[in-house]
Amino acid sequence: MKIGYTTGVFDLFHIGHLNLLRNARALCDKLVVGVTTDELVAYKHKRSVIAFEERFEIVRACRYVDAVVPQETMDKYAAWEKLRFDVMFVGDDWFKNPRWQAIEKQLADAGVKVVYFPYTKGTSSTLINEVLNKVRSGDIEDFEPGAVTPQVFELSRRVA
């Protein structure tokens, strides 16, 4: 049985999150997802909009996910020691990143393959949150639901 593993904050769950989970599950027999705790998000000098417990439940409810665990540390090797996954799935925004190259080498030495998926263009929790703030403040008028696109993002930046 091939066990896959991926992690994320999964704040403001969107199509990019769904793509990651669907694609990951297609390449393994069991998918384990580490949801980043609020404490770890804060450590990264960020703040999630949705509380950890709710993000955890949202990810657990996804049909592509077999198990969910809290991600309390950025140490992927420690996660492997605990979960013994065979493949780790990561967005390609980390590809060739020096930190991820070191992680990939460490995992490869343990027999774990790292698979990079294309980052979903045009959407992210950060983008959604920025656009929501602009819409709520009235900086973007005539906003249509479903219109969180790169064009709206660029417009929101010009308004700022």
Secondary structure, DSSP 8 states (H G I E B T S, - for coil): --EEEEEE--TT--HHHHHHHHHHHHTSSEEEEEEE-HHHHHHTT---SS-HHHHHHHHHTSTT-SEEEEE--S-HHHHHHHH--SEEEEEGGGTT-HHHHHHHHHHHHTT-EEEEE---TT--HHHHHHHHHHHHHTSS-S--TT--SHHHHHHHHHH-
